[in-house]
Amino acid sequence: MLQRRSFLKKSALTLGAIPVANLLASSSAWAAGEVEITEDDPMAMALGYKHSVDDVDTAKYPKYADGQLCDNCVQYKA
């Protein structure tokens, strides 16, 4: 039967391991081997992807508004 002290020790170790596991499982930790896609790539051209928001053609993409950032939509090749 588990004693209270043993249970608390194991619980503390488990709760301490969760952030470490989350860090190791994050996609940014494994993205080091991937290469950033070029703007001339067919997929990038179809999506209208640009490395810099200054290069966005507002006539072609009228929904673009100043201040929009694509920090979370960077395209990579495997």
Backbone torsions as a table, in degrees:
resi	resn	phi	psi	omega
1	MET	NA	139.7	-179.6
2	LEU	-75.0	138.0	174.3
3	GLN	-93.1	158.5	-176.7
4	ARG	-58.7	-43.5	-178.0
5	ARG	-64.7	-42.3	178.1
6	SER	-63.9	-42.6	178.5
7	PHE	-62.1	-44.1	-179.8
8	LEU	-65.2	-38.8	178.0
9	LYS	-63.4	-46.9	-179.2
10	LYS	-66.6	-36.9	177.8
11	SER	-64.7	-42.2	179.4
12	ALA	-64.3	-41.1	178.3
13	LEU	-65.6	-41.0	179.4
14	THR	-65.0	-46.2	179.8
15	LEU	-66.1	-30.6	176.5
16	GLY	-73.2	-26.3	-179.1
17	ALA	-81.0	-20.6	-177.2
18	ILE	-61.4	-49.1	178.6
19	PRO	-62.2	-34.9	178.6
20	VAL	-66.1	-43.4	178.8
21	ALA	-64.4	-38.5	178.0
22	ASN	-64.3	-40.5	178.7
23	LEU	-64.2	-43.1	-179.8
24	LEU	-69.3	-30.1	-177.2
25	ALA	-87.5	-8.7	-177.0
26	SER	-66.7	146.5	-176.4
27	SER	-68.3	-29.8	-179.8
28	SER	-67.8	-25.5	178.2
29	ALA	-70.4	-25.1	-177.7
30	TRP	-104.7	2.7	-175.9
31	ALA	-84.1	1.4	-174.7
32	ALA	-63.9	-30.9	-177.0
33	GLY	-86.3	-1.2	-176.7
34	GLU	-94.3	154.1	-177.9
35	VAL	-109.2	135.7	179.4
36	GLU	-65.9	137.4	-177.5
37	ILE	-70.8	150.3	177.2
38	THR	-88.5	158.7	179.4
39	GLU	-71.7	-16.3	179.3
40	ASP	-86.3	-6.6	178.9
41	ASP	-64.0	138.7	-179.0
42	PRO	-56.0	-38.7	179.0
43	MET	-66.4	-42.4	179.2
44	ALA	-64.3	-40.1	179.2
45	MET	-66.3	-38.4	179.5
46	ALA	-66.4	-33.7	-179.7
47	LEU	-87.0	-10.4	-176.6
48	GLY	72.6	29.6	-176.1
49	TYR	-72.9	135.4	174.0
50	LYS	-132.1	145.1	177.8
51	HIS	-69.6	-32.2	-177.9
52	SER	-124.9	139.9	179.3
53	VAL	-67.9	-17.3	177.9
54	ASP	-68.6	-20.2	-177.6
55	ASP	-92.4	1.0	-177.5
56	VAL	-71.0	130.3	178.3
57	ASP	-84.1	103.6	-175.9
58	THR	-70.9	-20.7	176.0
59	ALA	-72.2	-38.2	-179.5
60	LYS	-79.0	-30.6	-178.9
61	TYR	-123.2	79.7	-175.0
62	PRO	-67.9	-17.3	179.1
63	LYS	-77.7	-10.7	178.5
64	TYR	-68.0	134.9	177.3
65	ALA	-126.9	148.5	177.7
66	ASP	-56.5	139.2	-180.0
67	GLY	98.0	-12.9	177.2
68	GLN	-74.3	137.2	178.6
69	LEU	-124.7	151.0	178.3
70	CYS	-114.4	44.2	-179.2
71	ASP	-64.3	-28.1	-175.4
72	ASN	-101.2	6.7	-178.7
73	CYS	-123.4	34.9	177.1
74	VAL	-68.1	132.6	-177.1
75	GLN	-96.6	137.0	-179.8
76	TYR	-129.5	151.6	172.0
77	LYS	-102.5	140.9	178.8
78	ALA	-84.0	NA	NA
